[in-house]
Amino acid sequence: MPDAPTTKELLLDVAERLFAEHGIARSSLRAITQAADANLASVHYHFGSKASLVRAVFARRIGPLNQERLERLDALEGNGSPTARQIIEAFFAPVARMMADPGENPEAIARLVGRVFSEPGDEVRKILVAEFQPVVDRFVAAFTMALPEIPSEEIFWRFHFMVGSMIHTVAAGSLAEHLHGGDGGTEALFQRLVTFAEAGMANPVVEESPMTIAARETGDSK
């Protein structure tokens, strides 16, 4: 029989659930402690403040994913020069694994991700930067090596859009299932996402967009 969760674990579990359901700003410490059958003193004892509790909630979820990403990238680079697709898979795979595991409560994670990016306050922004900056730096560097023909600034923006597509897939996954009538499962969904991201990352740089060219030609014809 598993051990009963500690007060700290209960506070983290309840805070994560309430943040996902109601948003971070609207989830008061009083509501969190009441749902966890704890008191305000326990929050201050274990975390110090609501801001620290928020950081702990995200560090518990994001930290292991980012660690796995870095380990996968280390393994790839230790075996040679990884391709862009392999790098993308290393970044997406931990999330795909988590979303496929019922024990991870993927629906709650999806709601939490959606909340984070629909109401990004300064505190949440600082948390995300602290959690993701080392990973961003490593993966952008890896893509720069794998795609030497793509300028580094363009690599950064393409990586930014790649991450955005992953976040949307996680947060709106159930919507896609309803619209399409099923996606074949998490693995198939993420393989589609990998293929989509690979095309975006490796596409040759176009100096002028079709819209810019069309606008210039229209102006020349007048």
Backbone as JSON, one array per atom type, in Angstrom:
{
  "sequence": "MPDAPTTKELLLDVAERLFAEHGIARSSLRAITQAADANLASVHYHFGSKASLVRAVFARRIGPLNQERLERLDALEGNGSPTARQIIEAFFAPVARMMADPGENPEAIARLVGRVFSEPGDEVRKILVAEFQPVVDRFVAAFTMALPEIPSEEIFWRFHFMVGSMIHTVAAGSLAEHLHGGDGGTEALFQRLVTFAEAGMANPVVEESPMTIAARETGDSK",
  "N": [[0.85, -1.19, 0.0], [0.66, 2.19, -0.92], [2.45, 4.93, 0.6], [0.82, 7.46, 2.54], [0.24, 10.7, 1.18], [2.39, 13.45, 1.99], [1.89, 16.52, 3.87], [3.05, 18.6, 2.4], [3.13, 17.49, -0.19], [0.38, 17.17, -0.63], [-0.45, 19.84, -0.64], [0.84, 20.72, -2.95], [-0.39, 19.08, -4.88], [-3.1, 19.86, -4.68], [-2.89, 22.62, -5.18], [-1.96, 22.59, -7.84], [-4.19, 21.44, -9.11], [-6.23, 23.35, -8.58], [-5.11, 25.63, -9.75], [-5.2, 24.83, -12.4], [-7.95, 24.57, -12.8], [-9.12, 27.05, -12.06], [-7.32, 29.07, -12.53], [-4.26, 30.82, -11.73], [-4.18, 33.32, -10.4], [-6.76, 33.49, -9.34], [-6.88, 31.48, -7.52], [-6.79, 31.26, -4.29], [-4.65, 31.24, -1.36], [-6.08, 30.47, 0.86], [-8.18, 28.97, -0.24], [-6.72, 26.87, -1.3], [-5.5, 25.72, 0.97], [-7.76, 24.95, 2.42], [-8.88, 23.0, 0.72], [-6.88, 21.15, 0.82], [-7.02, 20.35, 3.38], [-5.45, 21.63, 5.28], [-3.52, 24.24, 6.93], [-2.91, 27.82, 6.8], [-0.45, 28.31, 7.89], [1.02, 26.07, 7.25], [1.57, 26.36, 4.54], [3.28, 28.57, 4.58], [5.31, 27.44, 6.06], [6.29, 25.3, 4.46], [6.69, 26.49, 1.94], [6.86, 29.28, 2.04], [5.62, 31.44, 0.66], [2.88, 32.36, -1.55], [3.86, 32.8, -4.11], [6.19, 31.27, -4.09], [5.07, 28.77, -3.78], [3.73, 28.53, -6.22], [5.96, 28.46, -7.93], [7.06, 26.04, -7.08], [5.09, 24.21, -7.85], [5.24, 24.32, -10.67], [7.93, 23.7, -11.06], [7.98, 21.08, -10.2], [6.59, 19.75, -12.2], [7.72, 20.67, -14.67], [10.5, 20.55, -14.32], [11.48, 17.72, -14.24], [10.79, 17.0, -16.88], [12.36, 18.72, -18.44], [14.88, 17.91, -17.6], [14.93, 15.31, -18.6], [14.8, 15.9, -21.31], [17.29, 17.17, -21.72], [18.99, 15.05, -21.09], [18.35, 13.23, -23.11], [19.22, 14.7, -25.32], [21.94, 14.92, -24.72], [22.65, 12.21, -25.0], [22.18, 11.8, -27.73], [24.04, 13.59, -28.89], [26.32, 12.47, -27.9], [26.61, 10.28, -29.48], [27.28, 11.17, -31.96], [26.5, 13.44, -34.63], [23.45, 14.74, -34.28], [20.39, 14.67, -36.2], [18.02, 17.19, -37.33], [15.42, 16.21, -36.96], [15.82, 14.21, -35.0], [16.59, 15.8, -32.86], [14.28, 17.28, -32.44], [12.54, 15.2, -31.71], [13.75, 14.47, -29.3], [13.1, 16.65, -27.76], [10.28, 16.66, -27.76], [9.54, 14.09, -26.89], [9.53, 13.55, -23.99], [7.21, 14.92, -23.19], [5.23, 13.66, -24.71], [5.38, 11.1, -23.62], [4.55, 11.64, -20.98], [1.94, 12.6, -21.43], [0.72, 10.33, -22.35], [0.49, 8.73, -20.18], [-1.77, 7.67, -17.9], [-1.51, 7.9, -15.16], [-0.22, 10.26, -14.78], [-2.12, 12.16, -14.95], [-3.01, 13.55, -17.41], [-5.04, 15.25, -18.47], [-5.42, 17.23, -16.54], [-2.92, 18.39, -16.62], [-2.93, 19.42, -19.19], [-4.94, 21.38, -18.92], [-3.68, 23.02, -17.08], [-1.43, 23.91, -18.51], [-2.74, 25.34, -20.51], [-3.88, 27.38, -18.96], [-1.6, 28.72, -18.03], [-0.55, 29.96, -20.3], [-2.63, 31.52, -21.11], [-3.06, 33.43, -19.22], [-0.61, 34.98, -18.58], [1.14, 36.21, -16.07], [3.6, 38.42, -14.55], [5.0, 36.99, -12.59], [4.64, 34.29, -13.28], [5.83, 34.35, -15.77], [8.51, 34.82, -15.09], [9.05, 32.43, -13.78], [8.79, 30.56, -15.86], [10.84, 31.38, -17.57], [13.09, 30.9, -15.93], [12.93, 28.12, -15.68], [13.08, 27.21, -18.32], [15.18, 28.46, -19.76], [17.91, 27.32, -19.75], [17.38, 24.98, -21.24], [16.38, 25.97, -23.65], [18.67, 27.31, -24.6], [20.46, 25.13, -25.0], [19.11, 23.53, -26.9], [18.67, 25.26, -29.05], [21.33, 25.7, -29.76], [21.97, 23.11, -30.57], [20.27, 22.75, -32.78], [21.36, 24.73, -34.4], [23.82, 23.63, -35.06], [22.95, 21.36, -36.42], [21.61, 22.43, -38.55], [23.23, 24.19, -40.37], [22.88, 25.92, -42.48], [20.84, 27.6, -41.84], [20.29, 30.76, -40.46], [21.29, 31.76, -37.13], [19.57, 33.43, -35.65], [17.17, 33.01, -36.97], [16.85, 30.31, -36.4], [16.3, 30.45, -33.65], [13.74, 31.71, -33.64], [12.23, 29.87, -35.1], [12.4, 27.68, -33.41], [11.01, 28.74, -31.25], [8.41, 28.94, -32.38], [8.01, 26.24, -32.81], [7.9, 25.23, -30.2], [5.6, 26.55, -29.42], [3.68, 25.25, -31.02], [3.71, 22.74, -29.86], [2.78, 23.33, -27.27], [0.2, 24.21, -27.85], [-0.84, 21.83, -28.91], [-0.82, 20.18, -26.66], [-2.48, 21.64, -24.87], [-4.87, 21.88, -26.3], [-5.56, 19.38, -27.12], [-7.8, 17.63, -26.72], [-9.77, 19.05, -28.04], [-8.93, 18.85, -30.7], [-9.31, 16.11, -31.08], [-12.13, 15.93, -30.99], [-12.82, 17.52, -33.18], [-11.65, 16.17, -35.29], [-12.4, 13.61, -34.92], [-10.9, 11.72, -33.58], [-7.46, 10.85, -33.04], [-5.74, 8.74, -33.32], [-4.23, 8.14, -31.12], [-1.76, 9.08, -28.59], [0.95, 8.72, -29.37], [0.85, 8.64, -32.2], [-0.17, 11.19, -32.64], [1.9, 12.86, -31.71], [3.94, 12.1, -33.43], [3.01, 13.16, -35.8], [3.23, 15.81, -35.09], [6.0, 16.04, -34.78], [6.83, 15.66, -37.43], [5.66, 17.89, -38.63], [7.0, 19.97, -37.24], [9.63, 19.45, -38.0], [9.58, 20.07, -40.74], [9.15, 22.82, -40.57], [11.43, 23.71, -39.15], [13.58, 23.01, -40.83], [13.11, 24.15, -43.27], [14.18, 25.94, -46.16], [15.58, 29.24, -45.92], [13.7, 32.01, -46.87], [14.22, 34.96, -48.45], [12.4, 36.97, -49.07], [8.97, 37.15, -48.33], [6.13, 35.52, -49.88], [3.96, 37.33, -49.76], [5.22, 39.8, -49.53], [6.62, 39.93, -51.94], [4.46, 39.88, -53.75], [3.17, 42.24, -53.04], [5.11, 44.12, -53.81], [5.29, 43.64, -56.55], [2.7, 44.31, -57.33], [2.72, 47.0, -56.76], [4.63, 47.85, -58.61], [3.29, 47.47, -60.96], [1.49, 49.45, -61.21]],
  "CA": [[0.0, 0.0, 0.0], [1.53, 3.36, -0.97], [2.41, 5.83, 1.75], [-0.07, 8.61, 2.41], [1.01, 11.89, 0.79], [2.71, 14.4, 3.05], [1.19, 17.8, 3.75], [3.67, 19.34, 1.3], [2.66, 16.89, -1.44], [-1.04, 17.5, -0.76], [-0.55, 21.24, -1.03], [1.24, 20.8, -4.36], [-1.43, 18.44, -5.69], [-4.3, 20.7, -4.66], [-2.58, 23.88, -5.87], [-1.93, 22.3, -9.27], [-5.57, 21.23, -9.58], [-6.97, 24.61, -8.54], [-4.54, 26.51, -10.78], [-5.71, 24.36, -13.69], [-9.4, 24.78, -12.9], [-9.56, 28.43, -11.84], [-6.26, 30.03, -12.8], [-3.36, 31.06, -10.6], [-4.57, 34.53, -9.66], [-8.04, 33.3, -8.66], [-6.75, 30.4, -6.53], [-6.21, 31.85, -3.09], [-4.02, 30.31, -0.41], [-7.13, 29.94, 1.73], [-8.87, 27.9, -0.97], [-5.78, 25.74, -1.43], [-5.32, 25.05, 2.27], [-9.01, 24.3, 2.79], [-9.03, 21.8, -0.09], [-5.85, 20.2, 1.25], [-7.23, 20.1, 4.81], [-4.25, 22.13, 5.96], [-3.72, 25.61, 7.38], [-2.03, 28.78, 6.13], [0.9, 28.19, 8.44], [1.73, 24.99, 6.57], [2.08, 26.92, 3.29], [4.43, 29.4, 4.91], [6.37, 26.56, 6.55], [6.87, 24.5, 3.37], [7.01, 27.25, 0.73], [7.19, 30.67, 2.36], [4.68, 32.38, 0.08], [2.15, 31.81, -2.68], [4.75, 32.83, -5.27], [7.09, 30.11, -3.99], [4.23, 27.6, -4.04], [3.54, 28.48, -7.68], [7.24, 27.99, -8.51], [7.23, 24.62, -6.76], [4.14, 23.45, -8.68], [5.76, 24.21, -12.03], [9.22, 23.0, -11.03], [7.7, 19.64, -10.05], [6.15, 19.23, -13.5], [8.6, 21.04, -15.78], [11.87, 20.16, -14.04], [11.81, 16.39, -14.75], [10.69, 16.97, -18.34], [13.54, 19.37, -19.0], [16.03, 17.06, -17.32], [14.88, 14.22, -19.57], [15.16, 16.48, -22.62], [18.74, 17.37, -21.77], [19.63, 13.73, -21.11], [18.17, 12.69, -24.46], [20.08, 15.45, -26.22], [23.3, 14.48, -24.41], [22.85, 10.88, -25.58], [22.28, 11.98, -29.18], [25.3, 14.24, -29.23], [27.4, 11.55, -27.57], [26.7, 9.27, -30.54], [27.57, 11.79, -33.24], [25.81, 14.69, -34.93], [22.03, 14.42, -34.48], [19.62, 15.38, -37.22], [16.99, 18.07, -36.78], [14.3, 15.4, -36.5], [16.19, 13.58, -33.74], [16.58, 16.84, -31.82], [12.87, 17.56, -32.17], [12.01, 14.07, -30.96], [14.29, 14.55, -27.94], [12.37, 17.7, -27.05], [8.86, 16.31, -27.64], [9.3, 12.75, -26.34], [9.11, 13.52, -22.59], [5.82, 15.37, -23.08], [4.4, 12.59, -25.26], [5.34, 10.02, -22.62], [3.73, 12.1, -19.86], [0.53, 12.71, -21.84], [0.19, 8.98, -22.59], [0.46, 8.01, -18.9], [-2.94, 8.1, -17.12], [-1.09, 8.23, -13.81], [0.26, 11.64, -14.76], [-3.29, 13.03, -15.04], [-2.72, 14.44, -18.54], [-6.06, 16.28, -18.69], [-5.12, 18.33, -15.62], [-1.72, 19.05, -17.14], [-3.36, 20.2, -20.36], [-5.63, 22.57, -18.44], [-2.7, 23.9, -16.43], [-0.66, 24.53, -19.58], [-3.6, 26.34, -21.12], [-4.0, 28.5, -18.03], [-0.34, 29.44, -17.95], [-0.33, 30.79, -21.48], [-3.77, 32.42, -21.33], [-2.98, 34.5, -18.23], [0.8, 35.02, -18.17], [1.58, 37.33, -15.25], [5.05, 38.57, -14.42], [5.58, 35.93, -11.76], [4.67, 33.06, -14.08], [6.82, 34.56, -16.83], [9.83, 34.62, -14.47], [9.19, 31.0, -13.51], [9.01, 29.86, -17.12], [12.19, 31.72, -18.05], [14.06, 30.2, -15.1], [12.86, 26.69, -15.95], [13.32, 26.85, -19.71], [16.32, 29.1, -20.42], [19.01, 26.38, -20.07], [16.96, 24.05, -22.29], [16.33, 26.74, -24.9], [20.05, 27.53, -25.05], [21.04, 23.88, -25.48], [18.44, 23.04, -28.1], [18.97, 26.2, -30.14], [22.7, 25.41, -30.18], [21.95, 21.83, -31.29], [19.67, 23.01, -34.09], [22.31, 25.53, -35.18], [24.81, 22.69, -35.57], [22.31, 20.43, -37.36], [21.1, 23.18, -39.71], [24.17, 25.31, -40.51], [22.45, 26.83, -43.53], [19.81, 28.48, -41.28], [20.89, 31.73, -39.51], [21.0, 31.46, -35.72], [18.38, 34.16, -35.21], [16.03, 32.3, -37.54], [16.72, 29.08, -35.62], [15.61, 30.77, -32.4], [12.31, 31.96, -33.88], [11.59, 28.62, -35.5], [12.27, 26.89, -32.18], [9.92, 29.39, -30.52], [7.16, 28.51, -33.0], [7.92, 24.8, -32.59], [7.42, 25.06, -28.82], [4.21, 26.98, -29.41], [2.83, 24.2, -31.59], [3.62, 21.68, -28.87], [1.91, 23.8, -26.2], [-1.18, 24.18, -28.37], [-1.24, 20.44, -29.03], [-1.11, 19.68, -25.31], [-3.61, 22.36, -24.26], [-6.09, 21.74, -27.1], [-5.59, 18.03, -27.67], [-9.16, 17.08, -26.74], [-10.51, 19.75, -29.09], [-8.54, 18.23, -31.98], [-9.96, 14.8, -31.17], [-13.54, 16.13, -31.31], [-12.94, 18.07, -34.53], [-11.19, 15.2, -36.29], [-13.0, 12.3, -34.67], [-9.88, 10.79, -33.09], [-6.14, 11.14, -33.6], [-4.92, 7.54, -33.37], [-3.44, 7.98, -29.91], [-0.75, 10.1, -28.3], [2.17, 8.5, -30.15], [0.59, 9.08, -33.57], [-0.33, 12.64, -32.61], [3.2, 13.51, -31.57], [4.71, 11.87, -34.66], [2.56, 14.19, -36.73], [3.79, 17.07, -34.62], [7.42, 16.0, -35.1], [6.96, 15.87, -38.88], [5.31, 19.3, -38.87], [8.08, 20.81, -36.72], [10.82, 19.23, -38.83], [9.42, 20.86, -41.97], [9.33, 24.23, -40.24], [12.8, 23.99, -38.73], [14.57, 22.78, -41.89], [12.73, 24.81, -44.52], [15.17, 26.95, -46.56], [15.22, 30.62, -45.63], [13.23, 32.81, -47.99], [14.54, 36.35, -48.12], [11.17, 37.74, -49.13], [7.79, 36.31, -48.27], [5.25, 35.68, -51.04], [3.14, 38.53, -49.63], [6.08, 40.95, -49.81], [6.87, 39.93, -53.38], [3.22, 40.23, -54.42], [2.92, 43.67, -52.83], [6.06, 44.88, -54.63], [4.91, 43.51, -57.96], [1.47, 45.09, -57.52], [3.11, 48.41, -56.79], [5.38, 48.1, -59.85], [2.41, 47.42, -62.12], [0.64, 50.64, -61.26]],
  "C": [[0.88, 1.24, 0.0], [1.37, 4.23, 0.26], [1.46, 6.98, 1.49], [0.77, 9.84, 2.05], [1.26, 12.8, 2.0], [1.9, 15.68, 2.85], [1.74, 18.62, 2.59], [3.17, 18.81, -0.04], [1.19, 17.2, -1.69], [-1.22, 18.94, -1.22], [-0.19, 21.42, -2.51], [0.17, 20.23, -5.26], [-2.67, 19.34, -5.81], [-4.06, 22.01, -5.4], [-2.57, 23.67, -7.38], [-3.34, 22.16, -9.83], [-6.34, 22.55, -9.62], [-6.43, 25.61, -9.56], [-5.09, 26.13, -12.15], [-7.18, 24.7, -13.87], [-9.8, 26.25, -12.88], [-8.53, 29.49, -12.23], [-5.46, 30.32, -11.55], [-3.83, 32.23, -9.75], [-5.83, 34.3, -8.83], [-8.01, 32.16, -7.64], [-6.03, 30.94, -5.3], [-5.55, 30.79, -2.22], [-5.07, 29.69, 0.51], [-7.87, 28.79, 1.05], [-7.99, 26.66, -1.07], [-5.66, 24.99, -0.12], [-6.6, 24.35, 2.71], [-9.19, 22.99, 2.02], [-8.03, 20.72, 0.32], [-5.99, 19.8, 2.72], [-5.98, 20.45, 5.61], [-4.54, 23.55, 6.44], [-2.7, 26.52, 6.7], [-0.6, 28.66, 6.62], [1.7, 27.11, 7.71], [2.29, 25.46, 5.23], [3.33, 27.73, 3.57], [5.61, 28.54, 5.39], [7.07, 25.84, 5.39], [7.35, 25.35, 2.19], [7.37, 28.71, 0.98], [6.18, 31.67, 1.85], [3.92, 31.69, -1.06], [3.04, 31.77, -3.92], [5.69, 31.62, -5.26], [6.33, 28.81, -4.21], [4.0, 27.43, -5.53], [4.8, 27.95, -8.36], [7.42, 26.5, -8.28], [6.31, 23.74, -7.6], [4.72, 23.24, -10.08], [7.1, 23.48, -12.07], [9.0, 21.49, -10.93], [7.3, 19.02, -11.38], [7.2, 19.44, -14.59], [10.02, 20.53, -15.57], [12.24, 18.78, -14.57], [11.74, 16.29, -16.27], [11.93, 17.58, -18.97], [14.8, 18.57, -18.75], [16.09, 15.9, -18.32], [15.26, 14.72, -20.97], [16.67, 16.61, -22.75], [19.48, 16.04, -21.82], [19.51, 13.09, -22.49], [19.09, 13.39, -25.46], [21.54, 15.08, -25.99], [23.61, 13.14, -25.08], [23.0, 10.97, -27.1], [23.63, 12.54, -29.58], [26.5, 13.36, -28.89], [27.62, 10.49, -28.62], [26.98, 9.87, -31.92], [26.83, 13.11, -33.41], [24.34, 14.4, -35.21], [21.4, 15.25, -35.59], [18.6, 16.29, -36.54], [15.81, 17.26, -36.24], [14.61, 14.73, -35.17], [16.16, 14.58, -32.59], [15.14, 17.18, -31.44], [12.25, 16.44, -31.35], [12.5, 14.08, -29.51], [13.54, 15.58, -27.12], [10.92, 17.3, -26.78], [8.62, 15.04, -26.84], [8.89, 12.75, -24.86], [7.66, 13.95, -22.39], [4.87, 14.3, -23.61], [4.26, 11.45, -24.26], [4.42, 10.41, -21.46], [2.25, 12.12, -20.22], [-0.1, 11.34, -22.08], [0.02, 8.18, -21.3], [-0.73, 8.49, -18.08], [-2.57, 8.51, -15.7], [-0.58, 9.64, -13.65], [-0.88, 12.66, -14.81], [-3.13, 14.04, -16.17], [-3.76, 15.52, -18.78], [-5.83, 17.48, -17.79], [-3.91, 19.11, -16.1], [-2.08, 19.93, -18.32], [-4.07, 21.48, -19.93], [-4.66, 23.55, -17.82], [-1.86, 24.62, -17.47], [-1.47, 25.63, -20.25], [-3.74, 27.57, -20.26], [-2.75, 29.37, -18.03], [-0.19, 30.42, -19.11], [-1.51, 31.68, -21.82], [-3.77, 33.57, -20.32], [-1.55, 34.63, -17.7], [1.15, 36.29, -17.4], [3.09, 37.37, -15.16], [5.68, 37.43, -13.65], [5.69, 34.62, -12.54], [5.72, 33.17, -15.18], [8.24, 34.32, -16.28], [10.09, 33.13, -14.22], [9.52, 30.24, -14.79], [10.4, 30.14, -17.67], [13.24, 30.94, -17.26], [14.1, 28.71, -15.41], [13.35, 26.33, -17.35], [14.6, 27.41, -20.32], [17.47, 28.14, -20.72], [18.65, 25.42, -21.2], [16.91, 24.75, -23.64], [17.74, 26.92, -25.46], [20.66, 26.28, -25.66], [20.43, 23.44, -26.8], [18.66, 23.98, -29.29], [20.38, 25.95, -30.66], [22.75, 24.11, -30.99], [21.35, 22.0, -32.68], [20.62, 23.8, -34.99], [23.39, 24.64, -35.8], [24.2, 21.78, -36.64], [21.86, 21.12, -38.64], [21.98, 24.4, -39.96], [23.76, 26.32, -41.57], [21.39, 27.83, -43.04], [20.46, 29.45, -40.3], [20.43, 31.48, -38.08], [19.76, 32.19, -35.21], [17.11, 33.49, -35.73], [15.78, 30.99, -36.81], [15.94, 29.35, -34.34], [14.11, 30.94, -32.62], [11.59, 30.7, -34.31], [11.41, 27.7, -34.3], [11.12, 27.43, -31.33], [8.56, 28.93, -31.07], [6.94, 27.01, -32.8], [7.38, 24.51, -31.19], [5.96, 25.46, -28.72], [3.26, 25.94, -29.96], [2.66, 23.04, -30.62], [2.66, 22.07, -27.75], [0.45, 23.76, -26.64], [-1.69, 22.74, -28.47], [-1.61, 19.85, -27.69], [-2.38, 20.31, -24.76], [-4.92, 22.12, -24.99], [-6.23, 20.35, -27.7], [-6.99, 17.45, -27.77], [-10.01, 17.75, -27.8], [-10.2, 19.14, -30.45], [-9.22, 16.88, -32.15], [-11.43, 14.95, -31.58], [-13.71, 16.62, -32.75], [-12.64, 17.02, -35.6], [-11.85, 13.84, -36.11], [-12.0, 11.27, -34.21], [-8.55, 11.06, -33.77], [-5.24, 9.92, -33.66], [-4.05, 7.32, -32.15], [-2.33, 9.01, -29.79], [0.48, 9.94, -29.17], [1.98, 9.0, -31.58], [0.47, 10.6, -33.64], [1.02, 13.34, -32.56], [4.11, 13.23, -32.77], [4.3, 12.85, -35.74], [3.18, 15.54, -36.37], [5.28, 17.15, -34.94], [7.63, 16.29, -36.59], [6.67, 17.33, -39.25], [6.45, 20.21, -38.44], [9.35, 20.66, -37.55], [10.74, 20.05, -40.11], [9.65, 22.34, -41.7], [10.75, 24.58, -39.89], [13.76, 23.95, -39.91], [14.25, 23.5, -43.19], [13.74, 25.89, -44.9], [14.66, 28.37, -46.27], [14.82, 31.33, -46.91], [13.44, 34.27, -47.63], [13.3, 37.24, -48.13], [10.0, 36.79, -49.12], [6.96, 36.49, -49.54], [4.4, 36.94, -50.98], [3.94, 39.78, -49.95], [6.34, 41.07, -51.31], [5.63, 40.39, -54.14], [2.93, 41.72, -54.26], [3.85, 44.53, -53.68], [5.66, 44.85, -56.1], [3.65, 44.3, -58.26], [1.79, 46.57, -57.61], [3.83, 48.76, -58.08], [4.45, 48.19, -61.05], [1.54, 48.65, -62.25], [1.31, 51.76, -62.02]]
}
